[in-house]
Amino acid sequence: MKNLKKAFAVVVALAMVMSTVAFAAVFSDVDDSAAYAEAIEAGVALKMFTGYEDGTFKPEGDITRAEFAAIVVRMLGQEAQADGAKGVTLFDDVPSTHWAAGYINIVSNLGIVNGYGDGNFGPEDNVTYEQAVKMCVVALGYEPAAGGNYPVGYLTIAQQRGITTGVRGTSGAPINRGQVAQMAFNALDVPLMTQTGFGTYIEYVINDGTNNTDRKTLLSENLGIVKVKAMVTESYELSSTKKADLVKVKITNNYKTVYDDEFPEDREKDIYVGDTNIRSLVGYPVIAYIAYDEMADESVAMYVRKDLTGTDELTLASSDIDSVDTVRDNNNQISHYRVNYYPTEDARTTEKFTIDKDANIYVNGYKEEITVSNALGNFYGTATFALNDSTNTSEDYDTIYILDYENAVVDSVNMTAGRVIMKEGSSISFGSNNTNVSSTLYDEDGKEIEWSTLQENDILSIRKAKGNVSVNICTLVRNTVEGTITERSSETDPDLVEFRIGGEYYKVDNQLVSPNDLDLNYEGIFYLDIFGRIAHYEAQSSLTRNYAYVIDTGIHNAGFEDRLQIKAFTFDGEIVTFTCAQNVTVIKEKADKTSTETEYYKKDDMDDLKDLIAVDSVITFSVNSQGEINRLALPGTNTDIGLNYFSKYAEGPVFDYRGNSGSIRVGGKSVEISDDTIIMIAGPGFTEDDYDLLSLSVLGEEDNTENVTTKVFDVNKNMVAGLVVIGGFIDVAGASSGLAMVSRISQIRDDDGAVIDRLTLFQSGETKEVNVQEAVATPALFSVIAPRLNAKGMMSSASVIASINNDKVEVGSGFANSVDVEYVIGKVVAKRGNRLTVTGYDGALDNVTDMIYSIPNSANVYMYNHSMSSNSLKAKIVDDVNIFEVEGSDYFNEYGDEIDNVDVLIRWYEGKIQDVVLFFDTTLGTKPNQI
């Protein structure tokens, strides 16, 4: 192996974090490299013992004699018998009600434990090292070999048979939980000693597979566990949803146990993955503990670990691989590959090793038929190099295991559809309905978590593999750094460029963020991936959301200094007069529009700063601890999306909003707006009362207002606008909100003291109060209307669909079909459940006769009852239409009282019945075109 032993010890710390979620520690206080880690994990997997509810194992903790007795019973495979063995015991201090009574009865009946000899067992006493050794030795059948010589005979046998290998115990001292785990794990694989003769011919045989014996252990004889060495050759997860829980292994050593025929050497066998990490070990030699069900002929992996016996491994991060050389022989044929790599994070010179030309290459756990140079030339993650068969190669390594990651930034999660939408436009499907995709989400500790955990801006580092089934193993990373870039290294290699933030240095992932995306003085939140590299950036100063519309500027004398004051309408809807600090940093777009440049204005430059900031323009700003503006950014003119600085994207004379897509069209460009988009009503000539923020909640499905100058700023890569400025007043419709019924009219005084009407409306299952804009006609009580609201939420107009005139229901000017809306009004002539038979006319004024309409339970249903007294007269909303019945020509209300008649108004929106208004004891008025 030449002189590479030191290189084999180089394991990148990040690579250890990323090696695979399946290697994550079972317990928070048991590191993978801990002395007893394997024994603890195997013992838990084989159900010999468990940890604590807080996720710890407490390996240094004590263990009682009763607890150890229970472990011995489980090692013997008699856990099921323990419950039936409860009852009276041989020991005075173990009552029949003791939790371990059944376990203690079993070990005492088998002669494994005799107690203290004074009638006591000492169930709560800490078990000592030699007591634990004796119980294991006797359980394995070696009592005759120990000759009753306690404790020396038992300690000698334990040392000879490997029971105490790796157990740092001291005679006479209590043994802790970690030591017990190791001792129990060792004992499971020790050959059993059994009696072969009787009477005067008693003999004892060690069943170790020699001298014509089968190898017998507690695993094979008591637990039904097959221990094998194998090579994991294939995971069916990529090829078959029916076999997704299976892997294929090739048995290399079956230890010649009773399962020799079921697990023949040099043969392949399918086994269920169970709760193990075996899927992630494709291509690795392993030692596997497999539960075999002879009746069902099924094998389930219980515990699996890499078999590193005689194997050298080297793990490198992708950024540590400098180059891969193809080495050819005298016939110009590929001889092998040579990898040049940096052995440490700070190394400036490379070292090298060789790889077999026919190396097996596994990418994200699946074998790929690609060359070494192609495999190592383009991946992001870690590569582990191993020598699995030194007899077939003279090179340093013959196998490569690559963990290749893609980073993504979460935008939203649709739990109903089972899909995560990413900010860069991709998506991950995790729904059970999609049988062609298997996606799993883990936290950084390797624990599986729910997809509903995800939030916007979360970073997912994803391992992908694709066959007949696409597999996505996603790791959620929530690690951020907040601050300003104060230093940038001068390296030209993108993988080596570092940025200093808050005293620490960070590289970028070169997937979502490149070095050119960041620069000095960039301030914000930097989101790190699983390697600690910057994978996403949200600016806070050069691209801040502290938007402000400049109303006025002026120089103010503050003591002995002149300061610039800026009166502005801010992002939070307030009009504020700010004073600038003594020193103001101004961020402007460079002349070439590629990035920004910074200018600094001191107290003597206030006039120049005033000239720079135009009235009726938009800025972004930040303030110091005194509330003074100390940084501001002026909008650039670059109309690209996803810029890292403040810029105007589009401008036009029309505000055109399409609510069904959540987008607006301005200046011939379409952009999306979200709940986070700041929408300002602000423009030249406004009074202070005119400035306002517009909420999406008052926008209708389609609002198109001519002659209103609209400007759009800060459009990100997902085409979502950060700021929209509407330079005039608009009305907003609520077509998708449905009809409203006026149930009350009252008067209030507005902020200016003027008396205005306030309507109480029933709409979409809610009671709403809406103020009527001055000079707008107020609809009559109990009218059915389609209201329009302005940006302040006041009703600016209302289309009257129907109204009550004495006892007649008459349609208004709003009763007319359109592209998305249709109407029918008429008398209910029959009813069956939610199916109404109606005779009347529709919104095109065409007659309808005995038409049947099925009313969905999702519809908004309103009722007006004319027969009630005037004091009780009111509209109400009900869950469905089952508040009246029709029997022939007779009508009955919800109380069973007979009424004269029922009329109905039905409204469709986008082809679906959305609103139903029932009129009791009314008469349908004359159709408008009738004389």
TAFENSUL-V964828 format. One record per residue. N is the residue number from 1. RES is the residue in one letter. PHI is phi as a letter, one per 20 degrees, with the letter a starting at -180 (999 if undefined). OMEGA is omega as a letter, one per 30 degrees, with the letter a starting at -180 (* if undefined). Layout:
BEGIN
N&RES&PHI&OMEGA  N&RES&PHI&OMEGA
END
This chain:
BEGIN
1&M&999&l  2&K&l&a  3&N&d&a  4&L&d&a  5&K&g&l  6&K&f&a  7&A&f&a  8&F&f&a  9&A&e&a  10&V&e&l  11&V&c&a  12&V&f&a  13&A&g&l  14&L&f&l  15&A&f&l  16&M&f&l  17&V&f&a  18&M&e&a  19&S&g&l  20&T&r&l  21&V&f&a  22&A&f&a  23&F&e&a  24&A&f&a  25&A&f&l  26&V&f&a  27&F&c&a  28&S&f&a  29&D&d&l  30&V&c&l  31&D&f&a  32&D&g&a  33&S&e&a  34&A&f&a  35&A&g&a  36&Y&d&a  37&A&g&a  38&E&f&a  39&A&f&a  40&I&f&a  41&E&f&l  42&A&f&a  43&G&f&l  44&V&f&a  45&A&f&a  46&L&e&l  47&K&m&l  48&M&e&l  49&F&b&a  50&T&c&l  51&G&e&a  52&Y&d&a  53&E&f&a  54&D&e&l  55&G&n&l  56&T&d&l  57&F&d&a  58&K&l&a  59&P&f&l  60&E&e&a  61&G&f&a  62&D&f&l  63&I&b&a  64&T&e&l  65&R&f&l  66&A&f&a  67&E&f&a  68&F&f&l  69&A&g&l  70&A&f&l  71&I&f&l  72&V&f&l  73&V&f&l  74&R&f&l  75&M&f&l  76&L&e&l  77&G&m&a  78&Q&d&l  79&E&g&a  80&A&f&a  81&Q&f&a  82&A&f&a  83&D&f&l  84&G&f&a  85&A&e&l  86&K&f&l  87&G&q&a  88&V&f&l  89&T&d&l  90&L&e&a  91&F&d&a  92&D&f&a  93&D&e&l  94&V&c&l  95&P&f&a  96&S&f&a  97&T&e&a  98&H&f&a  99&W&g&a  100&A&d&a  101&A&g&a  102&G&f&l  103&Y&f&a  104&I&f&l  105&N&f&a  106&I&f&a  107&V&f&l  108&S&f&l  109&N&f&l  110&L&e&l  111&G&m&a  112&I&f&a  113&V&c&l  114&N&d&a  115&G&n&a  116&Y&e&a  117&G&n&l  118&D&d&a  119&G&n&a  120&N&d&l  121&F&d&a  122&G&m&a  123&P&f&a  124&E&e&l  125&D&f&l  126&N&f&l  127&V&f&a  128&T&e&a  129&Y&g&a  130&E&f&l  131&Q&f&l  132&A&f&l  133&V&f&a  134&K&f&a  135&M&f&l  136&C&f&a  137&V&f&a  138&V&f&a  139&A&f&a  140&L&e&l  141&G&n&a  142&Y&e&l  143&E&g&l  144&P&f&a  145&A&f&l  146&A&f&l  147&G&m&l  148&G&m&a  149&N&e&a  150&Y&d&g  151&P&e&a  152&V&f&a  153&G&g&a  154&Y&f&l  155&L&f&l  156&T&f&l  157&I&f&a  158&A&f&l  159&Q&f&a  160&Q&f&a  161&R&e&l  162&G&n&a  163&I&f&a  164&T&d&l  165&T&f&l  166&G&n&l  167&V&e&a  168&R&e&a  169&G&d&l  170&T&c&l  171&S&g&l  172&G&n&a  173&A&d&l  174&P&f&l  175&I&d&a  176&N&e&a  177&R&f&l  178&G&f&l  179&Q&f&l  180&V&f&l  181&A&g&a  182&Q&f&a  183&M&f&l  184&A&f&l  185&F&f&l  186&N&f&a  187&A&f&a  188&L&g&a  189&D&d&l  190&V&e&l  191&P&g&a  192&L&f&l  193&M&e&a  194&T&c&l  195&Q&e&a  196&T&d&a  197&G&c&a  198&F&c&l  199&G&m&a  200&T&e&a  201&Y&d&a  202&I&f&l  203&E&c&l  204&Y&c&a  205&V&c&l  206&I&e&a  207&N&e&a  208&D&d&l  209&G&n&l  210&T&d&l  211&N&l&l  212&N&m&l  213&T&d&l  214&D&e&l  215&R&f&a  216&K&c&l  217&T&c&l  218&L&g&l  219&L&g&a  220&S&f&a  221&E&e&a  222&N&d&a  223&L&d&a  224&G&m&a  225&I&d&l  226&V&e&l  227&K&d&a  228&V&c&l  229&K&e&a  230&A&b&l  231&M&d&l  232&V&f&a  233&T&d&a  234&E&a&l  235&S&d&a  236&Y&e&a  237&E&g&a  238&L&e&a  239&S&d&a  240&S&b&l  241&T&f&l  242&K&f&a  243&K&d&a  244&A&f&a  245&D&e&a  246&L&d&l  247&V&c&l  248&K&d&l  249&V&c&l  250&K&d&a  251&I&f&l  252&T&d&l  253&N&b&l  254&N&d&l  255&Y&m&l  256&K&l&l  257&T&e&l  258&V&f&a  259&Y&e&a  260&D&g&a  261&D&f&a  262&E&f&a  263&F&c&a  264&P&f&a  265&E&f&a  266&D&m&l  267&R&d&l  268&E&e&a  269&K&b&l  270&D&e&l  271&I&c&l  272&Y&f&a  273&V&f&a  274&G&l&l  275&D&d&a  276&T&e&l  277&N&e&a  278&I&f&l  279&R&g&a  280&S&f&a  281&L&d&l  282&V&g&a  283&G&n&a  284&Y&e&l  285&P&f&a  286&V&c&l  287&I&d&a  288&A&c&l  289&Y&d&a  290&I&c&l  291&A&e&a  292&Y&d&l  293&D&d&a  294&E&f&a  295&M&f&a  296&A&e&a  297&D&l&l  298&E&d&l  299&S&c&a  300&V&c&l  301&A&f&l  302&M&d&l  303&Y&b&a  304&V&c&l  305&R&b&l  306&K&f&l  307&D&e&a  308&L&e&a  309&T&f&l  310&G&m&a  311&T&d&l  312&D&e&l  313&E&c&l  314&L&c&l  315&T&d&a  316&L&c&l  317&A&f&a  318&S&g&a  319&S&f&a  320&D&e&l  321&I&e&a  322&D&e&a  323&S&a&l  324&V&c&a  325&D&d&l  326&T&e&a  327&V&e&a  328&R&d&l  329&D&e&a  330&N&f&l  331&N&e&l  332&N&m&l  333&Q&e&a  334&I&f&l  335&S&e&l  336&H&a&l  337&Y&d&l  338&R&c&a  339&V&d&l  340&N&d&a  341&Y&b&l  342&Y&e&a  343&P&f&l  344&T&c&a  345&E&f&a  346&D&e&a  347&A&f&l  348&R&d&l  349&T&c&a  350&T&e&l  351&E&d&a  352&K&b&l  353&F&b&a  354&T&d&a  355&I&c&l  356&D&g&a  357&K&f&l  358&D&d&a  359&A&g&l  360&N&f&a  361&I&c&l  362&Y&d&l  363&V&d&a  364&N&l&l  365&G&n&a  366&Y&c&a  367&K&f&l  368&E&d&l  369&E&e&l  370&I&c&l  371&T&f&l  372&V&f&a  373&S&f&l  374&N&f&a  375&A&f&a  376&L&e&a  377&G&e&a  378&N&b&l  379&F&b&a  380&Y&c&a  381&G&q&a  382&T&c&l  383&A&c&l  384&T&d&a  385&F&d&a  386&A&c&l  387&L&d&a  388&N&e&a  389&D&b&a  390&S&f&a  391&T&f&a  392&N&d&a  393&T&b&l  394&S&d&a  395&E&e&a  396&D&f&a  397&Y&c&l  398&D&c&a  399&T&b&l  400&I&c&l  401&Y&d&a  402&I&d&l  403&L&d&a  404&D&d&a  405&Y&d&l  406&E&d&l  407&N&e&l  408&A&b&a  409&V&d&a  410&V&f&l  411&D&d&a  412&S&b&l  413&V&c&l  414&N&d&a  415&M&f&a  416&T&f&a  417&A&e&a  418&G&m&a  419&R&b&l  420&V&d&l  421&I&e&a  422&M&e&a  423&K&f&a  424&E&e&l  425&G&o&l  426&S&e&l  427&S&b&l  428&I&c&l  429&S&e&l  430&F&c&a  431&G&f&a  432&S&f&a  433&N&f&a  434&N&e&a  435&T&f&a  436&N&e&a  437&V&c&l  438&S&c&a  439&S&c&a  440&T&c&a  441&L&d&l  442&Y&c&l  443&D&e&a  444&E&f&l  445&D&e&l  446&G&n&l  447&K&e&l  448&E&f&a  449&I&c&a  450&E&f&l  451&W&f&l  452&S&f&l  453&T&f&a  454&L&f&l  455&Q&c&l  456&E&g&l  457&N&m&l  458&D&f&l  459&I&e&l  460&L&d&l  461&S&d&a  462&I&d&l  463&R&e&a  464&K&d&l  465&A&b&a  466&K&c&l  467&G&c&l  468&N&f&l  469&V&c&l  470&S&e&a  471&V&d&l  472&N&c&l  473&I&d&a  474&C&d&l  475&T&d&l  476&L&e&l  477&V&c&l  478&R&c&a  479&N&c&a  480&T&c&l  481&V&c&l  482&E&d&a  483&G&r&a  484&T&c&l  485&I&f&a  486&T&d&a  487&E&b&l  488&R&c&a  489&S&f&a  490&S&e&a  491&E&f&l  492&T&e&l  493&D&f&a  494&P&g&l  495&D&f&a  496&L&d&a  497&V&f&a  498&E&c&l  499&F&c&l  500&R&e&l  501&I&c&l  502&G&m&l  503&G&n&l  504&E&d&a  505&Y&d&a  506&Y&c&l  507&K&e&l  508&V&d&a  509&D&e&a  510&N&l&l  511&Q&d&l  512&L&e&a  513&V&c&l  514&S&d&l  515&P&g&a  516&N&f&l  517&D&f&a  518&L&c&l  519&D&b&l  520&L&g&l  521&N&m&l  522&Y&f&a  523&E&c&l  524&G&r&l  525&I&d&a  526&F&d&a  527&Y&e&a  528&L&d&l  529&D&e&a  530&I&f&l  531&F&e&a  532&G&m&l  533&R&e&a  534&I&f&a  535&A&d&a  536&H&a&a  537&Y&b&l  538&E&d&a  539&A&f&l  540&Q&c&a  541&S&d&l  542&S&f&l  543&L&c&a  544&T&f&l  545&R&e&l  546&N&e&a  547&Y&f&l  548&A&b&l  549&Y&e&a  550&V&f&l  551&I&e&a  552&D&a&l  553&T&c&l  554&G&a&l  555&I&e&a  556&H&d&l  557&N&e&l  558&A&d&a  559&G&m&a  560&F&e&a  561&E&c&l  562&D&e&l  563&R&c&l  564&L&e&l  565&Q&d&a  566&I&c&l  567&K&e&a  568&A&b&l  569&F&e&a  570&T&e&a  571&F&f&l  572&D&d&l  573&G&n&a  574&E&d&l  575&I&e&a  576&V&c&l  577&T&d&a  578&F&e&l  579&T&d&l  580&C&f&l  581&A&f&l  582&Q&f&l  583&N&c&a  584&V&c&l  585&T&e&a  586&V&d&l  587&I&d&a  588&K&c&l  589&E&f&l  590&K&f&a  591&A&f&a  592&D&e&l  593&K&m&a  594&T&e&a  595&S&a&a  596&T&d&l  597&E&c&a  598&T&d&l  599&E&c&a  600&Y&c&a  601&Y&d&l  602&K&e&a  603&K&f&l  604&D&e&a  605&D&d&a  606&M&f&l  607&D&f&l  608&D&f&l  609&L&f&l  610&K&f&a  611&D&f&a  612&L&f&a  613&I&d&a  614&A&e&l  615&V&f&a  616&D&m&l  617&S&d&a  618&V&d&l  619&I&c&l  620&T&d&a  621&F&b&l  622&S&c&a  623&V&c&l  624&N&e&a  625&S&f&l  626&Q&e&a  627&G&m&l  628&E&e&l  629&I&f&l  630&N&d&l  631&R&b&l  632&L&b&l  633&A&c&l  634&L&e&a  635&P&f&l  636&G&e&a  637&T&d&l  638&N&f&a  639&T&e&l  640&D&f&l  641&I&e&l  642&G&m&l  643&L&f&l  644&N&e&l  645&Y&b&a  646&F&f&a  647&S&b&l  648&K&e&a  649&Y&e&a  650&A&b&l  651&E&b&l  652&G&a&a  653&P&e&a  654&V&c&l  655&F&e&a  656&D&c&a  657&Y&d&l  658&R&d&a  659&G&f&a  660&N&f&l  661&S&d&a  662&G&m&a  663&S&c&l  664&I&c&l  665&R&d&a  666&V&c&l  667&G&l&l  668&G&m&l  669&K&d&l  670&S&d&l  671&V&c&l  672&E&e&l  673&I&c&a  674&S&c&l  675&D&f&a  676&D&e&l  677&T&f&l  678&I&e&l  679&I&d&a  680&M&d&l  681&I&e&a  682&A&b&a  683&G&a&l  684&P&g&l  685&G&n&l  686&F&f&l  687&T&e&a  688&E&f&a  689&D&f&a  690&D&e&a  691&Y&f&a  692&D&b&l  693&L&d&a  694&L&d&l  695&S&e&l  696&L&f&a  697&S&f&a  698&V&d&l  699&L&e&l  700&G&e&a  701&E&f&l  702&E&b&l  703&D&c&a  704&N&c&a  705&T&d&l  706&E&f&l  707&N&l&l  708&V&c&a  709&T&f&a  710&T&c&l  711&K&c&a  712&V&c&a  713&F&c&l  714&D&l&l  715&V&e&a  716&N&e&a  717&K&f&l  718&N&e&l  719&M&m&l  720&V&e&a  721&A&f&l  722&G&e&a  723&L&b&l  724&V&c&l  725&V&d&l  726&I&d&a  727&G&e&l  728&G&a&a  729&F&e&a  730&I&c&l  731&D&d&a  732&V&c&a  733&A&e&l  734&G&c&a  735&A&g&a  736&S&f&l  737&S&f&l  738&G&n&a  739&L&f&l  740&A&c&l  741&M&d&a  742&V&f&a  743&S&d&a  744&R&b&l  745&I&c&l  746&S&c&a  747&Q&c&l  748&I&c&l  749&R&d&l  750&D&e&a  751&D&f&l  752&D&e&l  753&G&n&a  754&A&f&l  755&V&e&l  756&I&c&l  757&D&e&l  758&R&c&l  759&L&d&l  760&T&d&a  761&L&d&l  762&F&d&a  763&Q&b&l  764&S&l&l  765&G&m&a  766&E&c&l  767&T&e&a  768&K&c&l  769&E&d&a  770&V&c&l  771&N&e&a  772&V&e&a  773&Q&f&a  774&E&g&l  775&A&m&l  776&V&d&a  777&A&f&a  778&T&e&l  779&P&f&a  780&A&f&l  781&L&g&l  782&F&m&l  783&S&f&l  784&V&d&a  785&I&c&l  786&A&d&a  787&P&f&l  788&R&c&a  789&L&d&l  790&N&e&a  791&A&f&l  792&K&e&a  793&G&n&l  794&M&e&l  795&M&f&a  796&S&e&l  797&S&a&l  798&A&b&l  799&S&e&a  800&V&e&a  801&I&e&l  802&A&b&l  803&S&b&a  804&I&d&l  805&N&d&a  806&N&l&a  807&D&d&a  808&K&d&l  809&V&e&a  810&E&c&l  811&V&e&l  812&G&d&a  813&S&f&l  814&G&e&l  815&F&f&a  816&A&b&l  817&N&f&l  818&S&c&a  819&V&f&a  820&D&d&a  821&V&d&l  822&E&c&a  823&Y&c&l  824&V&b&l  825&I&c&a  826&G&r&l  827&K&e&l  828&V&e&a  829&V&e&l  830&A&a&a  831&K&b&l  832&R&b&a  833&G&m&l  834&N&e&l  835&R&d&a  836&L&d&l  837&T&d&a  838&V&c&l  839&T&c&a  840&G&r&l  841&Y&b&a  842&D&d&a  843&G&f&l  844&A&e&a  845&L&m&l  846&D&e&a  847&N&f&l  848&V&c&a  849&T&c&l  850&D&l&l  851&M&e&a  852&I&d&l  853&Y&c&l  854&S&e&a  855&I&e&l  856&P&f&l  857&N&f&l  858&S&f&a  859&A&f&l  860&N&e&a  861&V&d&a  862&Y&d&l  863&M&c&l  864&Y&c&a  865&N&d&a  866&H&f&a  867&S&f&a  868&M&f&a  869&S&f&a  870&S&f&l  871&N&f&a  872&S&d&a  873&L&f&a  874&K&a&l  875&A&e&l  876&K&b&l  877&I&d&l  878&V&c&a  879&D&f&a  880&D&b&a  881&V&e&a  882&N&e&l  883&I&d&l  884&F&b&l  885&E&c&l  886&V&c&l  887&E&c&a  888&G&m&l  889&S&d&a  890&D&d&a  891&Y&c&a  892&F&c&a  893&N&e&a  894&E&f&l  895&Y&e&a  896&G&n&l  897&D&f&a  898&E&f&l  899&I&c&a  900&D&f&a  901&N&a&l  902&V&c&l  903&D&d&a  904&V&b&l  905&L&d&a  906&I&d&l  907&R&c&l  908&W&d&l  909&Y&c&a  910&E&l&l  911&G&n&a  912&K&c&l  913&I&f&a  914&Q&d&a  915&D&c&l  916&V&c&l  917&V&d&l  918&L&d&l  919&F&d&l  920&F&e&l  921&D&l&l  922&T&c&l  923&T&c&l  924&L&f&a  925&G&f&a  926&T&f&l  927&K&f&a  928&P&g&a  929&N&e&l  930&Q&e&l  931&I&e&*
END
